[in-house]
Amino acid sequence: MTGPGGGPAARLLARLAVLAAIGSVVVLVLAVGEGGLVVIGAGLLGLVLCAVGIWWFVAHRGALRLLGALLAVAAPVAVVVLFVHDGLWLTAVILALCWGVALACARAALRRSRPERSTRAVAAPRPRRPVLIMNPKSGGGKVGRFGLVERAEELGARVILLDPSAPADVAALAREAVAGGADLLGVAGGDGTQALVAAVAAEHDLPFLVVSAGTRNHFAMDLGLDRSDPARCLDALTDGEELRIDLGDVAGRPFVNTVSFGVYADVVQRPEYRDDKAGTALALMPELLLGEGVRRLDAQVDGTALSSQQALLISNNPYVSPDELSAGGRRPSLDDGELGVVGIRVEDATQAADLAVRGSQSTGLTVLTAHRVEVTSAAEEIPVAVDGEALRMPTPVVCTLRPGALRVLVPRDRPGVPVPVPPVRWRRIFDLAFGRTERPATS
């Protein structure tokens, strides 16, 4: 077997990454007299000032917000102007290229060195009495646009079409379907609706079908389903296989993606958020971050204490890195049996700059995995966003995971889950590049 080398391709890419990083240092040394240190110093200063500007823009109102917006834009522009005016642009470009090549090779090496791991799929019989719950408003009307009702009925499923004008208890509808003999439950709708019906399926040990008819479809993405054509998800009814994955639980309510506490949960509580997300967030952020009534959260994460957090995000299985919590973020697997935990505490411009420069190494960011998270607050009840749904829950709020609780039926022919880009750890890169390759012992 191989040790730190992780295979010839990974070793070669790691060595290229190290060479490119060394090349950056050589360029910097050679350009010291030509302003190389100015390039590095100006670049870092521009990054810090940009982060400070963004903090002022988000956390304040009035003149300071305007100044923050100007600083966030002016700082990188000023750096570029300085490079051009002083003739340092070529040095800056070469340094950027060398470092870009180093990072690209490092990520490729790490990706190749990681053992491919995917949730094991097993053959599944064709369901005889599948029942699908569909929300015609979800995803801007994808149910009608892709003809999902007609397609599902052609494949032998019974469809329960929700009435947008009369909110329904989807969990109760799912239980009625089970009582009527359903041997599969499925949902064409958002992740919040998916979670409620998934819990009923898990309770009765029935397979669950995900149809990617929501807006973002994070759950479907991490299952490797086709988000561009929800109708392809229905192919699982005739040619499917089964995955067994974990199901999150927050105070007795299921979740398939994430539970958010703190700033984001406060914002999504507002009715105007659905129609104007950016405007609502900007209007509320100063009060939520620095106001007199600002809420701070404490948590016990498998015995590790987190105090005075502005935001906590708990995920059903961890993301690769905090950067992966953005719109395109992915979880490499859904059956590791662990919660992902991200805590954020940024209270001034200095901490914002530290976060911008040091990333996940910043003191303002905590990244953990856990089996149990207990969130507490001075308030008796706090806002909670569960798979994007705005709720309020009494404290303490406990998040746990039910390992392997959910059977998910997926099409045999599906796009799959791309290998996520791992965070760059240079110690690991050096191990890959120059570590000893172990050979199997011979008798």
N, C-alpha and C positions, 0 to 999 in steps of 0.2 A: 504494500500500500504506500501512498505518498503521505509525507508529513507536511511541513509548512509550505512545501513547493506547490501543492495543489494542482499539479499537472504541468506539462511543458508549455502550453499556451499561456496559462496564468503566470508562470514564472517569467516567460519572455515579456509579457505585457508589464509585469511589475518592474522588470529591469529597465524597460523603456520609460516607465513613469519616473523611476529614480534618475535616469539619465537626463530626462527633460527638466526635472526639478533642479539637478545640478547645473544644467544649462542656464536656468534662470539666475542661479547664484553667480555663475561665470559672467553672464551678461551684466549683472549688477556691479560686480567687481571691476570689470573692464570699463564700465561707464561711470565709475565714481567721479572721475574728473570731468566727465561730460554731463553730470547732473543725475546720475543713477539714483543716488540717495534722495534727491529732490522728487524723482518720480514716485518712489515708494512712500516718502513722507507726505507728498501732496495727495496721493491716492488714498492713503489711510485717513488723512484729515478730511478729505472730501466725503469719504464714507461716514465718518463720525458726524460731521455737520449735517449730512443728509438725514441720518437717523435722528439727530436732535430736532431737525425741522419737522420730520414726520411726527415725532412725539408732541411737539408744540401744536401741530395742526390737529392731531387727534384729541389731545387731552385738554385743550384750552379753547376759549372763544374770543371773538373780537379781534383786536389788533395783534395779539400774540398768535392767534390762529393764522391770520394773514401773513405775519412774519414767518411762521413755520412753513407755510406753503411756498413762500418765496425762497427761503433757505433750502428747502428740499430740492427745488428745481435749480437754484443758482449754484449750489455747491458742486455738483458734477459738471455743470457747464463751465464754471470757473476753472476746474482742473483741466478740462480739455483746452480751454483758451490758454492757460499757462503752458501746457505742453507745446502747443503750436507756436506761441510767442517766443519761447526760449529755445525752440528747436529740439525739444525733447520728445516729440511725438514718435519718432522712429524707435528710440529706446523703449518707450512705453509700449509700442505695438509689439516689439520683439519679446519683451518681458511677458506681456499678456499672452502671446502665442505659445511661448515655452511653458508657462504655467497652465494654460488651457490644455496643451498636449499632455502635460503631466497628470492633470486631473482626469482627462478622458481615458488615458491608459490605466491609471490607478483604478478607476471604476470598472473598466472592462476586466482587469485582472481579478478584482474582488468578485465580480459577477461570475466569472468562470471558475473561481476557486470554491464558490459556495456549492455544496452538493444540491442538486436539483431535488426539490421537495414539493410534492403536490398532494393534495388530499386524495386518498385512495378511492377510486370509483369502482363500484361493483355492479354487476348486471342486475337489472330491475325488470320485473314483469310488467306488462302493459296494464295500467289501471282499468277496471271495468266500469266504475261509477265515479269518475272524477267530477268535482265541483269547483268552479272558478268564480271568485268574486271580482268584479271589474268596476272601477271608478271612471266614468266617462270624462270627468274633468281633469283627471290626472295627466301631467305632462303636456298640458295644453290641448288635450283631446286626442291622445294617441290611440285610445281604444277604438274610436270611430275612424280615424285616419288610416289605421292599418288593418281595419276590418277584423279585429280580434274576436268579437262575439261570433261572427259567422264562421271564422276559421276554427274556433274552439268547438263549436257545435258540430261542424263537419267531422271533427275527430272524436266525437262521442261524448263531449263534456257537457254538463249542465252549467249554465252561466247565470249567476245572480248579478244583475246590473243595478248598481246603486243609483238612487235618485238624488241628484245634486241639491235639490231644494229641501230635502228631508234627511238630515244627518242620521246615519244608521249605526247601530252597535254591530260592527263587523265581527267581533268575537262571538256574539250571540248568534249571528247568522251562520258562522262556521260551525258552532256546536249543533245548531239545528240540522245542518247538512250532514254532520257525523251521525246524529240520531236517525237521519233518513237513509243511512247506508252508504254514505260517501266513503270511498277507499283512497281518496287523494283530495287534498285541499290546495288551492292555488289562488294567487292574487295578481291582478294587473292594476297596479297603483303605486303610491309612494312607499318609501321605506317604513314609515310609521304604521301604515296599514299592513304592510308585509309582516312586521313583527307581531302584531296582535293575532293574526291568523296563524302565523308560524307557531306561536305558543300553544294554540289549540291543537295543531297537528302534532306537536311534540308531546302534549298531554295524552293523546290517544295513540301515539307511536305510528302515525300515518305519514306517508311521504308528502312533501310540500313542494309546490311548483311556483317558481318566481318568473313573472312576465315583466320585462323591463319597460313598463309603460309610465314610470314616474318621470320626474324632472331631471334628476341627476343620476339616479339608479346606482348609488354606491354599492349596495349589496349585490346587485346583479353583476357589476363590474368585477368585484372580488370573487365571484363565483365563476368568472370567465365566460359570461353570457354575452350575447350580441345586443349592445345597447342601441345600435342604429336601426335595427329591425326587430321589434318586439315579437312579431309573428314567428320568428325562428325559435323562440323559447318554447312555443307550443309543440315543436317537433318531439319534445320529450315524452309526449303522450303516446307516441307510436314507436319511437326509437330512442329510449332514454337509458340512463344509468344513474346510480344513486351515490350521493356523497353524504357522509355523516359529519356534521359540524357542530360547533358550540353555539349556545344561545345565551345572551346576556340577560341579567335580571337586575332591575333597580327598584327596590322597595316593592317587590312583587309584580312589577310591570316588565314585560320582555323588551329587549332591544337587540337589533341585529348589527347596528353600526356603532353609534356613539351616544354617550350621555354627557351633556355639558352643564357645568355649574359656573356661576359668576357672571362676568360681563356679557358673554354671548347669550346666556339664558335670560338675563334681564332684558336684552334688546328684543329677542323674539317674542316676549310677552306682549309687546305693544301691538295693537290692531293695525296700525299704519305700516308695520314692518313688511307685510306681505306685498304691499303696493309700491313701497319706496324703501328698499333695504338700505342702500347707501345713505340716503338722506336721514333716515331714522337713526342709524348707527352714529352718524356724525353729530346729530342733535343731542344724543344721550351720553356719548362717551365722556365729555368733561365731568359730568355729574357722577357717572359710574366709576371713573378712575380716581378723581381727586375731590369729589364733593364731600360735604359734611356727613351725609348719610351713606357714604360708600360702604358696601358690604365686603367683608373679608371672610374667607373660608378656611377652616382647618380640616385636616384629613388624617386618618390613620391608614397607611398603605401597608398591609401585612406587618404591622408593628412599627413601620417607619413613619415618623410624624412630619407632616407638612403644615406650616402655619402661615396665616395671613396671606393666603393666595387670592389673587384677583380673578383667576379663572382656573378651572380644572376640567380636563377632558378625559373621560374614561371610555376606552374602546373595546369592543368585542374582538380580542386578539390585537396585538400591537402593530402599529405601522412601522415601516422600516426605520424612519427617523421623523423628528418633528416637522421637517420640511414636507413630508408626505401627507400632512394634514390639510394641505391645500386642496383645491378642487380636483386635481388629478391624482391625489394620494391613493396609495394602495396598501392593502395588507397582504403579505405574501402567502398567508395561510389563515384558515378559519377554524382550525382544529388543534391548536397548540395548548388549549386549556388554560390560557392566561389572559388577564386584562392588560391593556396598555394604559398607562397613566402619564399625563402631561400636566404639570402645574406651571403657572405663569405668575410672576410677581415683578412688575416693572412700575416703579413709583416716581421716577423723575427722568430727566433727559440723560443723566449720566448712565443710569442703568439701561436706557434705550440704546445708547451708543455701545455699551458693553455687549448687549445682545446682538447688535449688528456686526460687531467685529469678531466676537468669540462664538457666536451661534450656540450650539448645544452645550458648550463648555461654560456659558455664562451663568452667573449665580442667580439670574432671574428666571432661569428655565430648569425645571426638574423633569427628568424622563425616567420612568420606572416600569416594571411589570409586577403584577400582583394577582393573588387569587381572591382577595377581599379588600374593598375600599369603603371606609366609613367617613362620610362627609358631615361636618358639624358647623354650626354657625350660632351667633348670638341670637338670631331670630328663630322663632318657633317654627316658621314655615319659610321655605326658600323657593325661588323659581328654578325649574329644571327643564332643559331641552332634551327630549328623548327622541332620537332619530329625527331631529328637526321640529318635533311637536312641542308646543309650549304648555308646560304643566307647572303645578305647584305641589310640593311635597313637604310633610312635616319632618323636622330634623330629630335625630340623625338619619341621614339617607345612606342606605347600605347597597353597594353594588357587588354582585358576585357573578359567577359564570357557571353554566350547566354544561360541562364537557360532553360532547357527542350527543346532545339531547335532540338534535334536529336532523331528520332525514330529508335531504333535498334531491328532488328528481331534476336532472338536467339533460339536455340533448346530448347524444353521443358526439354529434358534429357541432362543435361550438368554437369560438375564437380562442378560448383559454385565457389564462392569467399570465401576462408577460412577466419575465423575471425582473423584479424591482431593482432600481439602482441603489446600491448600498452606500452608506456614508463612508467617506474616505478616512481611514485610520492609517497614518504613515508607518506606525510600528508594524502593523499587519503587512503593509506593502514591502517593507524591508525583509520581513520574515519570508514572504513569498519569493522575493527576488534572490535572497542569499541563504535561506534556511536549508538545512540538511534534508535531503530526500531519503526517507527510510525505505529499505527494501525488505521484503518478507524474509523471515528467517528460514534457513534451509536445514533440514535434519540430516 
